[in-house]
Amino acid sequence: MWQGPALDALAAWLGEDPGRIEPRLRQQDAVQRFVALFASYSQNADSEALARLLDPFLRIMKRSRKITVCSSPNPAPLPNSICLGALQR
């Protein structure tokens, strides 16, 4: 399973170079991939694998309020410029 180490790397990279990484992780395709990743594990009922993804995902969310807001179901309170290519809901 490569997804856990990939999220770990993203969390570390975000900590090292937030100005470069944060805008990319706020883009619509990145947010959709986060959602799809968790959806695939929940559909497969693989709770152990899902639990392993939560720690690096939480580190990403703690490091960037903007990414957290863009990953939420309703980022409406913020201007669209915060969530790049904001999801249409």
C-alpha positions in Angstrom: 0.0 0.0 0.0 1.7 3.2 -1.2 -1.0 5.7 -0.2 0.0 6.0 3.4 3.7 6.8 2.6 2.5 9.2 -0.1 0.4 11.1 2.4 3.3 11.1 4.8 5.5 12.6 2.1 2.9 15.3 1.3 2.6 16.2 5.0 6.3 16.5 5.3 6.7 18.4 2.1 3.9 20.8 3.1 5.8 21.4 6.4 9.0 22.2 4.5 7.7 24.2 1.6 4.1 25.4 2.3 4.2 28.3 -0.2 4.8 25.8 -3.1 2.7 22.8 -1.9 -0.4 24.4 -0.3 -1.7 26.0 -3.5 -1.5 22.7 -5.3 -3.3 20.7 -2.6 -6.1 23.3 -2.6 -6.8 22.7 -6.3 -10.0 20.9 -7.2 -8.3 17.8 -8.5 -6.2 17.3 -5.4 -9.3 17.7 -3.1 -11.2 15.2 -5.3 -8.3 12.7 -5.0 -8.3 13.0 -1.2 -12.1 12.3 -1.2 -11.8 9.4 -3.6 -9.0 7.9 -1.6 -11.0 7.8 1.6 -14.1 6.7 -0.3 -12.4 3.7 -1.8 -11.2 2.5 1.6 -14.5 3.0 3.2 -16.3 1.1 0.4 -13.9 -1.8 0.7 -14.5 -1.8 4.5 -10.7 -1.9 5.0 -10.7 -0.2 8.4 -7.1 -0.9 9.3 -5.8 0.6 6.0 -8.1 3.6 6.5 -6.9 4.1 10.0 -3.3 4.2 8.7 -4.2 7.0 6.3 -5.8 9.2 9.0 -2.6 10.2 10.8 -0.8 11.7 7.8 -4.1 13.3 6.6 -4.6 14.9 10.0 -1.0 16.3 9.8 -1.8 17.9 6.4 -5.1 19.4 7.8 -3.3 20.7 10.9 -0.6 22.4 8.8 -3.0 24.3 6.5 -6.3 25.8 7.5 -6.9 26.6 3.8 -6.5 22.9 2.8 -8.8 21.9 5.6 -11.5 24.4 4.5 -11.2 23.3 0.8 -11.5 19.7 1.8 -14.7 20.3 3.7 -18.1 19.6 2.3 -19.0 23.3 2.1 -16.2 25.8 1.7 -18.7 28.5 0.9 -17.7 31.0 3.7 -14.4 31.7 2.1 -13.7 33.5 -1.2 -13.2 31.2 -4.2 -9.6 32.3 -4.4 -8.9 30.3 -1.2 -10.0 27.0 -2.9 -8.4 27.0 -6.3 -10.8 25.7 -8.8 -13.4 25.3 -6.1 -15.8 22.4 -6.3 -19.2 23.2 -7.5 -21.7 22.0 -4.9 
